[in-house]
Amino acid sequence: PGYRRGALRPRRAAGSYRPSYEEMLRFYSYYKQATAGRCQGPRPGFWDPIGRYKWDAWHSLGRMSKEEAMAAYVAEMKKVAQKVAR
């Protein structure tokens, strides 16, 4: 339930909070692991640096289960919520 709410309805924080690139990559990797499973495609080429960063983040999760990825996504969302609440 928490994963689905966070993944399907991302909320824009009031104010000027902007997640770091590292946070965005973590969210991306957990989302992909939870929805598509293990990263199995080839690594994007040199001319696609954003694709490479995303692939690296997702690939780094290895054999993490769908459930673990969902839990990690929710935990990451809670960390961001604490930052925004400050």
LINSUL-V397722 format. One record per residue. N is the residue number from 1. RES is the residue in one small letter. SS is DSSP state (H for helix, E for strand, L for the rest). PHI is phi in radians with two decimals (NA if undefined). OMEGA is omega as a letter, one per 40 degrees, with the letter a starting at -180 (NA if undefined). Layout:
{{N	RES	SS	PHI	OMEGA} {N	RES	SS	PHI	OMEGA}}
//
This chain:
{{1	p	L	NA	a} {2	g	H	-1.13	i} {3	y	H	-1.11	a} {4	r	H	-1.08	i} {5	r	H	-1.07	a} {6	g	H	-1.22	a} {7	a	H	-1.34	a} {8	l	H	-1.52	a} {9	r	L	-2.27	i} {10	p	L	-1.10	a} {11	r	L	-1.88	i} {12	r	L	-1.43	a} {13	a	L	-1.22	i} {14	a	L	-1.18	a} {15	g	L	1.73	a} {16	s	L	-1.97	i} {17	y	L	-1.14	i} {18	r	L	-2.31	i} {19	p	L	-1.11	i} {20	s	L	-1.24	i} {21	y	H	-1.07	i} {22	e	H	-1.10	i} {23	e	H	-1.10	a} {24	m	H	-1.08	i} {25	l	H	-1.18	i} {26	r	H	-1.10	i} {27	f	H	-1.02	i} {28	y	H	-1.02	a} {29	s	H	-1.14	i} {30	y	H	-1.14	i} {31	y	H	-1.07	a} {32	k	H	-1.11	a} {33	q	H	-1.12	a} {34	a	H	-1.25	a} {35	t	H	-1.72	a} {36	a	H	-2.03	a} {37	g	L	1.51	a} {38	r	L	-1.07	i} {39	c	L	-1.23	a} {40	q	L	-2.17	a} {41	g	L	-1.31	i} {42	p	L	-1.25	i} {43	r	L	-1.21	i} {44	p	L	-1.01	a} {45	g	L	-1.33	a} {46	f	L	-0.96	a} {47	w	L	-1.42	i} {48	d	L	-2.18	a} {49	p	H	-1.12	i} {50	i	H	-1.16	i} {51	g	H	-1.04	i} {52	r	H	-1.15	i} {53	y	H	-1.06	a} {54	k	H	-1.13	i} {55	w	H	-1.07	a} {56	d	H	-1.03	a} {57	a	H	-1.10	a} {58	w	H	-1.17	a} {59	h	H	-1.07	a} {60	s	L	-1.13	i} {61	l	L	-1.35	i} {62	g	L	0.99	a} {63	r	L	-1.69	i} {64	m	L	-0.95	a} {65	s	L	-1.29	i} {66	k	H	-1.00	a} {67	e	H	-1.14	i} {68	e	H	-1.12	i} {69	a	H	-1.14	i} {70	m	H	-1.10	i} {71	a	H	-1.11	i} {72	a	H	-1.15	i} {73	y	H	-1.07	i} {74	v	H	-1.11	i} {75	a	H	-1.07	i} {76	e	H	-1.15	i} {77	m	H	-1.10	i} {78	k	H	-1.13	i} {79	k	H	-1.07	i} {80	v	H	-1.14	i} {81	a	H	-1.05	i} {82	q	H	-1.15	i} {83	k	H	-1.12	a} {84	v	H	-1.19	a} {85	a	H	-1.20	a} {86	r	L	-1.26	NA}}
//
